[in-house]
Amino acid sequence: MPRPSLNLSFRLIAIVICLFAILPLTLGGWGYLRTSDFIAEASSAQGEVIDLIENNGSEGGSTYAPRIRFTESSGRVIEATSSTSSSPPKYQPGDVIKILYDPNTPQDVRTTDWFSLWGLATIGLSIGGFTILFTLAVAFLGPLILRGFRTKNGEQSVVPNP
């Protein structure tokens, strides 16, 4: 049975790896669309951090989400916890920060720092995008590089021939 060509082997491997890149790309795209939609509908307000809510991680570490008190556009005072947490805490009780909230469900509040809004989108799209770029480079350049390690009679060589 003939061996598949080196180009075909590298390209098949690239296809399989690119399929794995679909998950982070999908999560990143979903995060981007979700944040864009949220920003388009959100109202902004100044809020005061009144507490830090500790979230215990599965490996024993803790992160802290700010609990924020703000007044929505109708004048009602709302207390809500940010969906983003960090360690060490980014905010301290008493800090006054700008927030975005959904006017229909004011408990859905996000701080306006970059990572709270765009972190998921950036991480997912970056991991997926770099995986695809790296894989395509390997698929097309890998065979060219390996051909340089073959001798004239087709045997493997440790040092490329000039």
N, C-alpha and C positions, 0 to 999 in steps of 0.2 A: 504494500500500500504506500503510495507516495506521501512524503511529508508535506504538510501545508507550508506555504511560503512564509518567510519571516514577516513580511509585510502583513499578511493576513492574520497571523498570530497576534502581532502587536495591535492590530485594529480590533480584533475580537476582544482582547483584554480591555482596550479602551472603551468599547461599547458597554461592557459589563460595569466598569468603574463609573462611566457617565450615568448609567442607570441608578447607581447609588447616590449620585449628586442630585438627583431629582428631589429627594426628601428635603435637604436644606434649602434648595431653590424654592420649593413649594412653600415651606415655612417662612422664608424671607419675603416672598411675594405676598403671602397672606398677611404677614405683619405690616408690610408697606401699605397694602390696601386698607387694612383695618385702621391704621393710624391716620391715613389720609382722610378716610371717611369720618373718623372721630374729630379731627381738627376742623373739617368743613362744617360740622354741626355744633361744635363745642362753644361754650361761653367761657370767658376768662374772668378771673377774680384774684384778689389778694387773699391769701389764707395764712393763718398762724399755726405753726406746728405745736400741738398741745401734748403730744406723747410720742414715744417710739414703741412700736409693736414688734416684739421679738418673734422671729420665725426660726424654729430649730431645724437645722439641716439633717439629712439622713446620716451624715458622717460626723455628727457631733458639733459642727460649727453653727453659729447663729448669724442671721442677718436681721436688719432693722428697717421697718417700713414706717414712714411718718404718718401719724394720725393728725389730720388737718381740720381746723375749724374755719369756715368761711361763710360769707353771706351771699346767697344767690341773688339773681337779678330781681326776684319778687320780694326780697327783703327777709326771707326765711333763713335762719342760721342752720347750717348743715355741719355735721361732723362725719368725716369719711377717712378711710385708710387708703393710702396709695397702693397700687398693685405692684409697685417696684420697691424692692428692698435692697440694702447693701450692707457690707461690712468692711470697714467701719461705717457707722451711719453718716449719710451725706448731710443730714439736717439735725438740728438740736431743738428741744422744746424752747419756744420763744422766738424762733426764727420766723420771719415773715417772708413768704415766697409767693411767686406767681403760679397759679394753677389753671388748668383747663378742666371743665366738667361738662357732662352731658345734661342739658337743661331738662330733658325728659326723665332722666334718672340721675339726680345730682350726687348720688353715692358713687357713681363712676367718675372718679377724679384722677387726674394725672398731673404730676409735677411737670414743669416745662423744660426740664433739663434734657439735653440731647438723648442720652441713653434711655431715659424713661419713654421717650416717644419713638425713637428710631432704632433702639438696640437690637430687637429681634430681627427686624428687616435687614439691618447691616450685617449682622453675624450670619444669618442664613444665606443671604445673597453672596456674601464674600466667600464663605466656605464652598458653596455650590459652584460659584463662578471660577474660583481658583482651582477647584478640583477638575472642572471640565477643561480649563486652559492647560493645566499641567498634563492631564491625560492625553489631550490632543497633541501636545508637544512630544510626549513619549511615543505616541502611536506613529507619528510621522518622522521624528528624528531618531528614535530608537533603532530602527532597522539600518539607517544610514551609519550610525555610530558603530553598531555591531559588525557591519560589513568591513569596516576598517580593521577589525581584529582577526580577520581570516587571511590565511596565507594564500599564495597563488594556486596551490593544489587543493584548496578547500578545507584544510585542517585548521583547527583552532590554534591561535597563537596568543601568547600572553601580551606581547608587545605589538602594537599595530605596525604594519609594513609601511614604509614611506611611499 
